[in-house]
Every structure is written in structure tokens, then in C-alpha cells.
Amino acid sequence: MPPVDADAQTSDRPSPLVSAAQRLVGRIEALVEEVARLRADNAALRREVREAVGVIDAGWRRRGWSRS
């Protein structure tokens, strides 16, 4: 059996562990981006709800009504 050059073998392609770690890092980065988008969407929705409640409250006050 010919001798195996460990350096040549590892330089050809990464080990399965390194490949798995790289895929995991990619997935984590994608999740971080998705969470950031979801947080921005959540903030926008909260603003819209606050504005809608403000409009409703203003309508109630104009009519002299109370929500309670």
C-alpha cells in the first residue's frame, strides 16, 4: 500500500466535520437574518395596531363615548 500524504488528503476536500460545521454556520446566519426580519415586521405591526387603536379612540372621544 502506498504511503498516504495526510496534507494532500485534507487539502483536496474538507473533512465531514468541517463541512457539517460550515453548513451549520450557514443555517445559523440565515436564521439570524430571518429573526431580524421578523422583529422588524413585528415592530411595524405593533405601530399599525397602535395607530388603529388611536383612530378608534379618537372616534369614540368625538362622539363623547367611553370605552369602559
N, C-alpha and C positions, 0 to 999 in steps of 0.2 A: 504494500500500500504506500503510495507516495506521501511525503510529508505535507501536512496542511498548514498553510500560512494563515494564521489567525487574523493578521491585519488585513490581508487581501479579502478574506472571507467576510469580515464585518464591514469593509468599505463598499462592497458590492451592493448590499441592501441592509437596511436597519434590522435589528433583532425584532422578534414579535413583540417583546415587551415595549420597545421604543415605539413601534408602530401603534400599539394599543394606547400608549400614553399620548402620542400625538393626536390620535382620533379623539381621545377623551378631552384633551385641551381644546380641540376644535368645537366639540359639543358644548363644553362649558362656556366658551366665548359666545357661541350662538345663543345659549340660554341667558347669558348676561345681557346681550343685546335685546332679546325678547322681553326680559323683565323691565329693561329701561323703557321700551316702547309701551308696555302695559302700564307702567307707572305714569307715563305722560298721558296716555289715554284716560286713565283713572282721574288724573288731575283735571283734564278737560271736562270729563263728565261731571265731576263734582262742581266745577264752575257753572256748567249749564244748569245743574239742579238748583244751585243757589240762586242763579238768575231767575229761573222759573218760579221758585218759591217767592222771590221778591216781587215778581209781577203779580202773582196771586195775592200776596199780602196787600199790595198797593190797591188792587181791585176791591178787596174786602174793606180796606180803610176808606176808600172813596165812597163806598155805599154805607159806611158807618157800621159795618158789621164787625163782629169779633170772631176769631177762630175758636175760642174756647167755649 
